[in-house]
Amino acid sequence: WQVDNKYTLLGGVIGAFITITVIQSMGALGPAKAAMLIVISQLAVAYVIELAGLFGVDKEPFEWRKILGLLIAIFGIIIFKWQK
């Protein structure tokens, strides 16, 4: 029962948290808006993991174009949600 990387044990807890938040966001926002928000959240967290070099991932330098891409996607959600 030896585990080399203790952080890998968090996978189940993180997965359960993600499942709960996805279920709640589908009910609150609807499937399309929730799916867009989920994907953007995953991209943002993945970029932070790359920047910090967490979980054994190679540390990457900061790039403005990636932040710009996330902002464009967020702006798309705002446009999608915008109603008269």
Biopython code that builds the backbone (N, CA, C, O; Angstrom):
import numpy as np
from Bio.PDB.StructureBuilder import StructureBuilder

atoms = [
    (1, "TRP", "N", (0.809, -1.199, 0.000)),
    (1, "TRP", "CA", (0.000, 0.000, 0.000)),
    (1, "TRP", "C", (0.853, 1.264, 0.000)),
    (1, "TRP", "O", (0.402, 2.324, 0.433)),
    (2, "GLN", "N", (2.061, 1.149, -0.477)),
    (2, "GLN", "CA", (2.948, 2.308, -0.558)),
    (2, "GLN", "C", (2.575, 3.165, -1.767)),
    (2, "GLN", "O", (2.361, 2.642, -2.861)),
    (3, "VAL", "N", (2.497, 4.475, -1.569)),
    (3, "VAL", "CA", (2.207, 5.424, -2.642)),
    (3, "VAL", "C", (3.378, 6.391, -2.723)),
    (3, "VAL", "O", (3.728, 7.036, -1.735)),
    (4, "ASP", "N", (3.987, 6.492, -3.914)),
    (4, "ASP", "CA", (5.145, 7.375, -4.084)),
    (4, "ASP", "C", (4.748, 8.841, -3.985)),
    (4, "ASP", "O", (5.372, 9.612, -3.256)),
    (5, "ASN", "N", (3.722, 9.219, -4.713)),
    (5, "ASN", "CA", (3.282, 10.612, -4.730)),
    (5, "ASN", "C", (1.961, 10.715, -3.978)),
    (5, "ASN", "O", (0.916, 10.306, -4.484)),
    (6, "LYS", "N", (2.014, 11.254, -2.787)),
    (6, "LYS", "CA", (0.830, 11.331, -1.928)),
    (6, "LYS", "C", (-0.291, 12.164, -2.549)),
    (6, "LYS", "O", (-1.464, 11.907, -2.276)),
    (7, "TYR", "N", (0.046, 13.161, -3.381)),
    (7, "TYR", "CA", (-0.982, 14.010, -3.977)),
    (7, "TYR", "C", (-1.896, 13.230, -4.911)),
    (7, "TYR", "O", (-3.018, 13.667, -5.170)),
    (8, "THR", "N", (-1.448, 12.090, -5.422)),
    (8, "THR", "CA", (-2.310, 11.300, -6.310)),
    (8, "THR", "C", (-3.510, 10.738, -5.564)),
    (8, "THR", "O", (-4.506, 10.374, -6.188)),
    (9, "LEU", "N", (-3.432, 10.662, -4.243)),
    (9, "LEU", "CA", (-4.564, 10.183, -3.454)),
    (9, "LEU", "C", (-5.720, 11.183, -3.456)),
    (9, "LEU", "O", (-6.846, 10.822, -3.115)),
    (10, "LEU", "N", (-5.458, 12.419, -3.831)),
    (10, "LEU", "CA", (-6.510, 13.429, -3.894)),
    (10, "LEU", "C", (-7.410, 13.274, -5.116)),
    (10, "LEU", "O", (-8.444, 13.937, -5.200)),
    (11, "GLY", "N", (-7.047, 12.433, -6.043)),
    (11, "GLY", "CA", (-7.810, 12.273, -7.282)),
    (11, "GLY", "C", (-9.279, 11.953, -7.045)),
    (11, "GLY", "O", (-10.149, 12.526, -7.701)),
    (12, "GLY", "N", (-9.563, 11.057, -6.126)),
    (12, "GLY", "CA", (-10.947, 10.691, -5.851)),
    (12, "GLY", "C", (-11.729, 11.830, -5.226)),
    (12, "GLY", "O", (-12.884, 12.059, -5.584)),
    (13, "VAL", "N", (-11.113, 12.547, -4.297)),
    (13, "VAL", "CA", (-11.774, 13.670, -3.638)),
    (13, "VAL", "C", (-12.043, 14.784, -4.645)),
    (13, "VAL", "O", (-13.137, 15.348, -4.682)),
    (14, "ILE", "N", (-11.052, 15.092, -5.448)),
    (14, "ILE", "CA", (-11.214, 16.138, -6.462)),
    (14, "ILE", "C", (-12.281, 15.723, -7.475)),
    (14, "ILE", "O", (-13.102, 16.546, -7.880)),
    (15, "GLY", "N", (-12.276, 14.467, -7.882)),
    (15, "GLY", "CA", (-13.281, 13.967, -8.821)),
    (15, "GLY", "C", (-14.691, 14.068, -8.267)),
    (15, "GLY", "O", (-15.614, 14.445, -8.989)),
    (16, "ALA", "N", (-14.870, 13.736, -6.993)),
    (16, "ALA", "CA", (-16.186, 13.842, -6.353)),
    (16, "ALA", "C", (-16.641, 15.302, -6.299)),
    (16, "ALA", "O", (-17.806, 15.603, -6.559)),
    (17, "PHE", "N", (-15.718, 16.206, -5.959)),
    (17, "PHE", "CA", (-16.045, 17.638, -5.914)),
    (17, "PHE", "C", (-16.458, 18.146, -7.288)),
    (17, "PHE", "O", (-17.430, 18.892, -7.411)),
    (18, "ILE", "N", (-15.726, 17.747, -8.315)),
    (18, "ILE", "CA", (-16.051, 18.171, -9.679)),
    (18, "ILE", "C", (-17.418, 17.641, -10.089)),
    (18, "ILE", "O", (-18.208, 18.365, -10.694)),
    (19, "THR", "N", (-17.703, 16.388, -9.765)),
    (19, "THR", "CA", (-18.996, 15.795, -10.123)),
    (19, "THR", "C", (-20.144, 16.562, -9.461)),
    (19, "THR", "O", (-21.150, 16.851, -10.108)),
    (20, "ILE", "N", (-19.996, 16.886, -8.191)),
    (20, "ILE", "CA", (-21.048, 17.624, -7.477)),
    (20, "ILE", "C", (-21.255, 19.008, -8.095)),
    (20, "ILE", "O", (-22.391, 19.428, -8.313)),
    (21, "THR", "N", (-20.162, 19.715, -8.376)),
    (21, "THR", "CA", (-20.299, 21.056, -8.943)),
    (21, "THR", "C", (-20.879, 21.022, -10.353)),
    (21, "THR", "O", (-21.622, 21.929, -10.729)),
    (22, "VAL", "N", (-20.558, 20.000, -11.139)),
    (22, "VAL", "CA", (-21.126, 19.882, -12.483)),
    (22, "VAL", "C", (-22.634, 19.658, -12.392)),
    (22, "VAL", "O", (-23.394, 20.284, -13.131)),
    (23, "ILE", "N", (-23.073, 18.782, -11.506)),
    (23, "ILE", "CA", (-24.499, 18.508, -11.350)),
    (23, "ILE", "C", (-25.247, 19.773, -10.928)),
    (23, "ILE", "O", (-26.312, 20.080, -11.463)),
    (24, "GLN", "N", (-24.686, 20.500, -9.972)),
    (24, "GLN", "CA", (-25.337, 21.716, -9.504)),
    (24, "GLN", "C", (-25.346, 22.809, -10.570)),
    (24, "GLN", "O", (-26.333, 23.533, -10.701)),
    (25, "SER", "N", (-24.263, 22.935, -11.331)),
    (25, "SER", "CA", (-24.217, 23.984, -12.353)),
    (25, "SER", "C", (-25.143, 23.674, -13.522)),
    (25, "SER", "O", (-25.681, 24.595, -14.136)),
    (26, "MET", "N", (-25.337, 22.412, -13.840)),
    (26, "MET", "CA", (-26.273, 22.054, -14.914)),
    (26, "MET", "C", (-27.682, 22.495, -14.545)),
    (26, "MET", "O", (-28.410, 23.023, -15.385)),
    (27, "GLY", "N", (-28.064, 22.283, -13.300)),
    (27, "GLY", "CA", (-29.394, 22.689, -12.862)),
    (27, "GLY", "C", (-29.557, 24.194, -12.788)),
    (27, "GLY", "O", (-30.622, 24.723, -13.108)),
    (28, "ALA", "N", (-28.508, 24.886, -12.367)),
    (28, "ALA", "CA", (-28.598, 26.336, -12.174)),
    (28, "ALA", "C", (-28.440, 27.123, -13.475)),
    (28, "ALA", "O", (-29.128, 28.124, -13.678)),
    (29, "LEU", "N", (-27.556, 26.688, -14.342)),
    (29, "LEU", "CA", (-27.241, 27.460, -15.549)),
    (29, "LEU", "C", (-27.824, 26.887, -16.834)),
    (29, "LEU", "O", (-28.003, 27.614, -17.811)),
    (30, "GLY", "N", (-28.116, 25.620, -16.840)),
    (30, "GLY", "CA", (-28.507, 24.951, -18.077)),
    (30, "GLY", "C", (-27.294, 24.276, -18.675)),
    (30, "GLY", "O", (-26.162, 24.640, -18.357)),
    (31, "PRO", "N", (-27.513, 23.298, -19.540)),
    (31, "PRO", "CA", (-26.394, 22.495, -20.050)),
    (31, "PRO", "C", (-25.352, 23.264, -20.867)),
    (31, "PRO", "O", (-24.153, 23.049, -20.683)),
    (32, "ALA", "N", (-25.780, 24.145, -21.756)),
    (32, "ALA", "CA", (-24.823, 24.836, -22.629)),
    (32, "ALA", "C", (-23.918, 25.782, -21.845)),
    (32, "ALA", "O", (-22.698, 25.757, -22.005)),
    (33, "LYS", "N", (-24.516, 26.610, -21.004)),
    (33, "LYS", "CA", (-23.725, 27.570, -20.229)),
    (33, "LYS", "C", (-22.826, 26.844, -19.231)),
    (33, "LYS", "O", (-21.670, 27.222, -19.037)),
    (34, "ALA", "N", (-23.358, 25.811, -18.606)),
    (34, "ALA", "CA", (-22.565, 25.051, -17.638)),
    (34, "ALA", "C", (-21.370, 24.384, -18.321)),
    (34, "ALA", "O", (-20.260, 24.405, -17.789)),
    (35, "ALA", "N", (-21.591, 23.801, -19.485)),
    (35, "ALA", "CA", (-20.500, 23.130, -20.205)),
    (35, "ALA", "C", (-19.407, 24.129, -20.578)),
    (35, "ALA", "O", (-18.222, 23.825, -20.447)),
    (36, "MET", "N", (-19.796, 25.318, -21.041)),
    (36, "MET", "CA", (-18.795, 26.334, -21.393)),
    (36, "MET", "C", (-18.009, 26.771, -20.162)),
    (36, "MET", "O", (-16.788, 26.917, -20.220)),
    (37, "LEU", "N", (-18.703, 26.978, -19.058)),
    (37, "LEU", "CA", (-18.037, 27.395, -17.827)),
    (37, "LEU", "C", (-17.096, 26.310, -17.314)),
    (37, "LEU", "O", (-16.004, 26.616, -16.836)),
    (38, "ILE", "N", (-17.505, 25.057, -17.408)),
    (38, "ILE", "CA", (-16.678, 23.937, -16.963)),
    (38, "ILE", "C", (-15.393, 23.855, -17.778)),
    (38, "ILE", "O", (-14.311, 23.685, -17.217)),
    (39, "VAL", "N", (-15.507, 23.975, -19.090)),
    (39, "VAL", "CA", (-14.323, 23.889, -19.953)),
    (39, "VAL", "C", (-13.364, 25.042, -19.676)),
    (39, "VAL", "O", (-12.153, 24.837, -19.605)),
    (40, "ILE", "N", (-13.895, 26.250, -19.520)),
    (40, "ILE", "CA", (-13.027, 27.397, -19.239)),
    (40, "ILE", "C", (-12.357, 27.244, -17.881)),
    (40, "ILE", "O", (-11.184, 27.586, -17.727)),
    (41, "SER", "N", (-13.086, 26.736, -16.902)),
    (41, "SER", "CA", (-12.496, 26.506, -15.583)),
    (41, "SER", "C", (-11.369, 25.487, -15.651)),
    (41, "SER", "O", (-10.331, 25.659, -15.012)),
    (42, "GLN", "N", (-11.570, 24.428, -16.424)),
    (42, "GLN", "CA", (-10.533, 23.409, -16.585)),
    (42, "GLN", "C", (-9.294, 23.996, -17.252)),
    (42, "GLN", "O", (-8.169, 23.694, -16.853)),
    (43, "LEU", "N", (-9.497, 24.828, -18.262)),
    (43, "LEU", "CA", (-8.365, 25.466, -18.934)),
    (43, "LEU", "C", (-7.600, 26.380, -17.980)),
    (43, "LEU", "O", (-6.369, 26.380, -17.973)),
    (44, "ALA", "N", (-8.323, 27.156, -17.177)),
    (44, "ALA", "CA", (-7.675, 28.077, -16.244)),
    (44, "ALA", "C", (-6.868, 27.316, -15.189)),
    (44, "ALA", "O", (-5.729, 27.679, -14.894)),
    (45, "VAL", "N", (-7.452, 26.273, -14.631)),
    (45, "VAL", "CA", (-6.745, 25.490, -13.612)),
    (45, "VAL", "C", (-5.533, 24.785, -14.222)),
    (45, "VAL", "O", (-4.469, 24.728, -13.605)),
    (46, "ALA", "N", (-5.695, 24.255, -15.421)),
    (46, "ALA", "CA", (-4.580, 23.586, -16.087)),
    (46, "ALA", "C", (-3.432, 24.567, -16.345)),
    (46, "ALA", "O", (-2.263, 24.202, -16.217)),
    (47, "TYR", "N", (-3.763, 25.808, -16.706)),
    (47, "TYR", "CA", (-2.716, 26.799, -16.952)),
    (47, "TYR", "C", (-1.990, 27.167, -15.654)),
    (47, "TYR", "O", (-0.769, 27.330, -15.643)),
    (48, "VAL", "N", (-2.742, 27.296, -14.574)),
    (48, "VAL", "CA", (-2.113, 27.579, -13.273)),
    (48, "VAL", "C", (-1.187, 26.432, -12.871)),
    (48, "VAL", "O", (-0.093, 26.663, -12.358)),
    (49, "ILE", "N", (-1.625, 25.206, -13.102)),
    (49, "ILE", "CA", (-0.785, 24.038, -12.799)),
    (49, "ILE", "C", (0.500, 24.082, -13.620)),
    (49, "ILE", "O", (1.578, 23.798, -13.099)),
    (50, "GLU", "N", (0.394, 24.436, -14.903)),
    (50, "GLU", "CA", (1.588, 24.556, -15.754)),
    (50, "GLU", "C", (2.515, 25.655, -15.257)),
    (50, "GLU", "O", (3.730, 25.466, -15.192)),
    (51, "LEU", "N", (1.946, 26.802, -14.908)),
    (51, "LEU", "CA", (2.771, 27.933, -14.454)),
    (51, "LEU", "C", (3.523, 27.605, -13.171)),
    (51, "LEU", "O", (4.684, 27.980, -13.009)),
    (52, "ALA", "N", (2.858, 26.909, -12.269)),
    (52, "ALA", "CA", (3.468, 26.596, -10.974)),
    (52, "ALA", "C", (4.302, 25.314, -11.008)),
    (52, "ALA", "O", (5.086, 25.059, -10.094)),
    (53, "GLY", "N", (4.137, 24.515, -12.052)),
    (53, "GLY", "CA", (4.870, 23.257, -12.131)),
    (53, "GLY", "C", (4.392, 22.239, -11.110)),
    (53, "GLY", "O", (5.188, 21.468, -10.572)),
    (54, "LEU", "N", (3.101, 22.236, -10.846)),
    (54, "LEU", "CA", (2.536, 21.323, -9.848)),
    (54, "LEU", "C", (2.359, 19.910, -10.400)),
    (54, "LEU", "O", (2.306, 19.710, -11.613)),
    (55, "PHE", "N", (2.268, 18.947, -9.509)),
    (55, "PHE", "CA", (1.964, 17.554, -9.833)),
    (55, "PHE", "C", (2.962, 16.929, -10.811)),
    (55, "PHE", "O", (2.592, 16.063, -11.604)),
    (56, "GLY", "N", (4.201, 17.357, -10.760)),
    (56, "GLY", "CA", (5.228, 16.768, -11.608)),
    (56, "GLY", "C", (5.249, 17.271, -13.038)),
    (56, "GLY", "O", (5.986, 16.744, -13.871)),
    (57, "VAL", "N", (4.448, 18.286, -13.332)),
    (57, "VAL", "CA", (4.397, 18.866, -14.683)),
    (57, "VAL", "C", (5.560, 19.840, -14.835)),
    (57, "VAL", "O", (5.924, 20.530, -13.882)),
    (58, "ASP", "N", (6.141, 19.899, -16.025)),
    (58, "ASP", "CA", (7.215, 20.855, -16.277)),
    (58, "ASP", "C", (6.680, 22.273, -16.149)),
    (58, "ASP", "O", (5.595, 22.584, -16.639)),
    (59, "LYS", "N", (7.449, 23.129, -15.488)),
    (59, "LYS", "CA", (7.056, 24.523, -15.303)),
    (59, "LYS", "C", (7.181, 25.257, -16.629)),
    (59, "LYS", "O", (8.207, 25.159, -17.303)),
    (60, "GLU", "N", (6.143, 25.990, -17.003)),
    (60, "GLU", "CA", (6.113, 26.716, -18.267)),
    (60, "GLU", "C", (6.152, 28.223, -17.999)),
    (60, "GLU", "O", (5.691, 28.675, -16.951)),
    (61, "PRO", "N", (6.692, 28.994, -18.928)),
    (61, "PRO", "CA", (6.710, 30.443, -18.750)),
    (61, "PRO", "C", (5.317, 31.050, -18.996)),
    (61, "PRO", "O", (4.490, 30.474, -19.702)),
    (62, "PHE", "N", (5.082, 32.221, -18.396)),
    (62, "PHE", "CA", (3.816, 32.930, -18.566)),
    (62, "PHE", "C", (3.689, 33.429, -20.001)),
    (62, "PHE", "O", (4.651, 33.935, -20.579)),
    (63, "GLU", "N", (2.486, 33.280, -20.574)),
    (63, "GLU", "CA", (2.224, 33.779, -21.925)),
    (63, "GLU", "C", (0.915, 34.543, -21.928)),
    (63, "GLU", "O", (-0.126, 34.013, -21.542)),
    (64, "TRP", "N", (0.972, 35.795, -22.368)),
    (64, "TRP", "CA", (-0.217, 36.639, -22.422)),
    (64, "TRP", "C", (-1.266, 36.101, -23.369)),
    (64, "TRP", "O", (-2.460, 36.277, -23.127)),
    (65, "ARG", "N", (-0.849, 35.447, -24.448)),
    (65, "ARG", "CA", (-1.828, 34.969, -25.433)),
    (65, "ARG", "C", (-2.750, 33.918, -24.830)),
    (65, "ARG", "O", (-3.905, 33.808, -25.241)),
    (66, "LYS", "N", (-2.268, 33.151, -23.871)),
    (66, "LYS", "CA", (-3.124, 32.159, -23.226)),
    (66, "LYS", "C", (-4.152, 32.837, -22.328)),
    (66, "LYS", "O", (-5.306, 32.411, -22.268)),
    (67, "ILE", "N", (-3.737, 33.889, -21.632)),
    (67, "ILE", "CA", (-4.681, 34.665, -20.820)),
    (67, "ILE", "C", (-5.706, 35.340, -21.722)),
    (67, "ILE", "O", (-6.893, 35.381, -21.399)),
    (68, "LEU", "N", (-5.249, 35.864, -22.844)),
    (68, "LEU", "CA", (-6.163, 36.493, -23.801)),
    (68, "LEU", "C", (-7.184, 35.485, -24.311)),
    (68, "LEU", "O", (-8.363, 35.810, -24.448)),
    (69, "GLY", "N", (-6.745, 34.283, -24.590)),
    (69, "GLY", "CA", (-7.669, 33.236, -25.036)),
    (69, "GLY", "C", (-8.721, 32.927, -23.991)),
    (69, "GLY", "O", (-9.893, 32.762, -24.326)),
    (70, "LEU", "N", (-8.322, 32.845, -22.722)),
    (70, "LEU", "CA", (-9.285, 32.618, -21.643)),
    (70, "LEU", "C", (-10.265, 33.782, -21.523)),
    (70, "LEU", "O", (-11.459, 33.571, -21.311)),
    (71, "LEU", "N", (-9.767, 35.001, -21.657)),
    (71, "LEU", "CA", (-10.646, 36.170, -21.570)),
    (71, "LEU", "C", (-11.650, 36.211, -22.718)),
    (71, "LEU", "O", (-12.805, 36.588, -22.518)),
    (72, "ILE", "N", (-11.222, 35.828, -23.906)),
    (72, "ILE", "CA", (-12.135, 35.770, -25.049)),
    (72, "ILE", "C", (-13.228, 34.733, -24.795)),
    (72, "ILE", "O", (-14.397, 34.971, -25.100)),
    (73, "ALA", "N", (-12.848, 33.589, -24.239)),
    (73, "ALA", "CA", (-13.833, 32.551, -23.929)),
    (73, "ALA", "C", (-14.813, 33.032, -22.864)),
    (73, "ALA", "O", (-16.012, 32.777, -22.970)),
    (74, "ILE", "N", (-14.319, 33.723, -21.841)),
    (74, "ILE", "CA", (-15.196, 34.262, -20.796)),
    (74, "ILE", "C", (-16.140, 35.298, -21.393)),
    (74, "ILE", "O", (-17.325, 35.329, -21.062)),
    (75, "PHE", "N", (-15.616, 36.143, -22.270)),
    (75, "PHE", "CA", (-16.453, 37.130, -22.951)),
    (75, "PHE", "C", (-17.534, 36.432, -23.781)),
    (75, "PHE", "O", (-18.655, 36.930, -23.887)),
    (76, "GLY", "N", (-17.202, 35.291, -24.364)),
    (76, "GLY", "CA", (-18.189, 34.511, -25.109)),
    (76, "GLY", "C", (-19.316, 34.022, -24.220)),
    (76, "GLY", "O", (-20.474, 34.019, -24.637)),
    (77, "ILE", "N", (-19.000, 33.613, -23.008)),
    (77, "ILE", "CA", (-20.045, 33.191, -22.063)),
    (77, "ILE", "C", (-20.944, 34.381, -21.715)),
    (77, "ILE", "O", (-22.164, 34.243, -21.634)),
    (78, "ILE", "N", (-20.335, 35.541, -21.513)),
    (78, "ILE", "CA", (-21.125, 36.718, -21.186)),
    (78, "ILE", "C", (-22.083, 37.061, -22.325)),
    (78, "ILE", "O", (-23.248, 37.383, -22.088)),
    (79, "ILE", "N", (-21.593, 36.992, -23.554)),
    (79, "ILE", "CA", (-22.443, 37.251, -24.717)),
    (79, "ILE", "C", (-23.545, 36.193, -24.806)),
    (79, "ILE", "O", (-24.702, 36.518, -25.074)),
    (80, "PHE", "N", (-23.192, 34.952, -24.585)),
    (80, "PHE", "CA", (-24.155, 33.849, -24.660)),
    (80, "PHE", "C", (-25.255, 34.013, -23.612)),
    (80, "PHE", "O", (-26.414, 33.692, -23.873)),
    (81, "LYS", "N", (-24.898, 34.509, -22.433)),
    (81, "LYS", "CA", (-25.852, 34.649, -21.334)),
    (81, "LYS", "C", (-26.661, 35.941, -21.429)),
    (81, "LYS", "O", (-27.728, 36.056, -20.826)),
    (82, "TRP", "N", (-26.164, 36.884, -22.166)),
    (82, "TRP", "CA", (-26.780, 38.206, -22.252)),
    (82, "TRP", "C", (-28.178, 38.109, -22.862)),
    (82, "TRP", "O", (-28.362, 37.549, -23.942)),
    (83, "GLN", "N", (-29.147, 38.663, -22.154)),
    (83, "GLN", "CA", (-30.530, 38.678, -22.644)),
    (83, "GLN", "C", (-31.066, 40.096, -22.592)),
    (83, "GLN", "O", (-30.620, 40.907, -21.780)),
    (84, "LYS", "N", (-32.018, 40.390, -23.452)),
    (84, "LYS", "CA", (-32.634, 41.737, -23.462)),
    (84, "LYS", "C", (-33.655, 41.837, -22.376)),
    (84, "LYS", "O", (-34.285, 42.882, -22.215)),
]
sb = StructureBuilder()
sb.init_structure("model")
sb.init_model(0)
sb.init_chain("A")
sb.init_seg("    ")
for serial, (resi, resn, name, xyz) in enumerate(atoms, 1):
    if name == "N":
        sb.init_residue(resn, " ", resi, " ")
    sb.init_atom(name, np.array(xyz, "f"), 0.0, 1.0, " ", f" {name:<3s}", serial, name[0])
structure = sb.get_structure()
